[in-house]
Amino acid sequence: MLSARWWDLAAIVAASVIVVLTIIDPPYGPSEWGAWAAAAAFLVVYFAGGRRLLPVGELRPYLVVAILFAAVLAVGTTFEPAFAIVQAFIYPFVWTTAPSTRSAITANILVAVAIVVGYVARSGAAGLLTGLGVAVLTVGFSIALGLWITRIAQYGEERARLLDDLQAAQGQLAAMHRDAGVTEERGRLAREIHDTIAQSLTGLVMVAQRAGNRLEAVDGEAAAAARGDIELMEQMAREALTEARGLVASLTPVEAEAGLAEALRRLAVSFERETGVAVSVSAEVTGLDRELEVVLLRSAQEAIANVRKHARASTATIAVTADDADVVLTVTDDGVGPGEAQPGEYGFGLAGIRDRAALAGGTFEFGPGASGGTRLRVVVPRADAASPTGGVA
């Protein structure tokens, strides 16, 4: 019953009941007129101040409204004892709008005191016992019921909070399972490519080399033509083998749980061992969101795979820097450079980096480096990141 319209109706009904009870008992005199005025004052207090407290009021305005309700109740009961029926509205209202349990109990006691004051003011000492009986009964019932309902509400809020936490944990667990599945599938695909396509291409290169060696002892135009075809086969096989190895490198899982810097260092060590290209890593940011670390790590993987396939470089650098708004991944090499080529001409690798950066709300740049070679730059906005700290992995 938190809707303001229902409270409006309840206040009007409570005041109307008082008016009706006094009208059906003529003759009319100062007691009736006073009760009517008190009923009007009750409505003024509610619509001018009480209604603004819904659904939960601030402490100071709440106490002011509670005191005014108590004063109106005391005055109305002085003119007409039946005016005490207004407490049927006031007690639930002060519980509903209370900013705290303590303030609700304080307001209940004020209402009870107002009833006693009203009875004593009307009947003197004779009304004290009646007023105390009515006040104790009503305030006791109101406090008991209010505390019970408050505990139920607190229990419901706690259950709702626990449910939210459980759903969040389930979402995180599902994301972890999804990431684990993706990582496992990437690893399986990399192994399949390495064990099938790469091995077949390696065998093809060796067969082409052996056939070329056998033709060295044969003269004639046909032999020369055959040697040319075999050299072409060897070249194409080597290029395909390089592409396959690059694909294997880009698909091979590199765990990010140890931190982005450590994952990049492992990637550099593995790449240097396989290709002989010296790779230095500088990671100057920590505390990034795990999803953002994965985006940067996968982008670095694909960038290094592109160096393997196209750059013909001797050294490469991976750098991660950050400011208050963005995290920047930069991969450079001292190879032949991109020339006039565009990212789309290098197959799916650079296109994958561009799409991955776009999904994270970032940007992608690819072009010649400042002193030759190639520079690849990915800028993504920070998300749940701690303050950057310097460091070199």
Number of C-alpha atoms within 10 A of each C-alpha: 10 12 9 14 11 11 19 14 10 14 22 16 14 20 22 15 17 23 20 11 13 20 13 9 9 8 8 11 8 9 16 21 15 17 26 23 17 26 26 17 19 25 20 12 17 22 14 11 17 24 18 17 21 17 15 16 20 14 14 11 14 22 20 14 22 27 16 19 26 26 22 26 30 28 25 30 29 26 22 23 21 15 28 23 15 22 22 14 15 21 23 18 23 27 24 20 22 25 19 15 14 10 19 25 20 15 25 27 18 19 29 26 20 26 33 23 23 28 28 21 17 18 14 11 11 11 17 19 13 16 24 18 13 17 22 17 12 19 20 15 13 19 19 12 14 21 16 12 13 16 12 12 12 12 12 12 12 12 12 12 12 12 12 12 12 12 12 12 12 12 12 12 12 12 13 12 12 12 14 12 12 13 17 14 15 17 19 15 16 20 15 13 18 19 11 11 15 21 14 15 21 16 13 18 21 14 15 20 16 12 15 19 12 11 14 11 8 12 9 8 9 10 15 14 11 15 21 13 14 20 17 13 17 21 14 15 21 16 15 17 22 18 18 20 21 24 23 21 24 24 22 20 19 20 16 17 11 8 15 25 23 18 18 27 19 16 23 23 16 14 20 17 10 12 11 13 19 16 21 18 21 19 21 18 22 20 15 19 13 16 14 19 20 20 18 25 21 20 27 26 26 22 25 27 24 21 26 21 20 17 19 15 21 15 17 23 17 21 20 24 18 22 12 11 10 14 24 20 21 21 24 27 27 20 19 15 21 19 10 9 10 12 18 11 11 14 11 14 21 23 16 17 26 20 15 20 21 15 12 17 12 18 18 18 14 18 19 19 17 9 9 15 22 23 22 22 21 24 22 23 18 20 16 10 19 13 13 16 12 12 11 14 15
